[in-house]
Amino acid sequence: MKHLADEHAEIGRLVLAANLNFKIRPLRTILAAFLFGRRERIEHLGRRFSIAHWRGLPYLMSIREL
């Protein structure tokens, strides 16, 4: 069983990596991730994150307050 702090850290790392990829990649890559990427929706600490995975990299598509 994972420790709760490890789970929070793992989600945080995923969201930070997805945000960085969204900021530094070209627009065509982001559009491809948006249109064709596998979606993952995570609810964490009062927020809902939508992350698209494209060619092995995560891209942060949206953040919403719950």
Summary of the structure (lengths in Angstrom):
residues: 66
radius of gyration: 12.3
end to end distance: 27.0
largest distance: 39.8
contacts: 168
relative contact order: 0.21
helix: 47%
strand: 36%
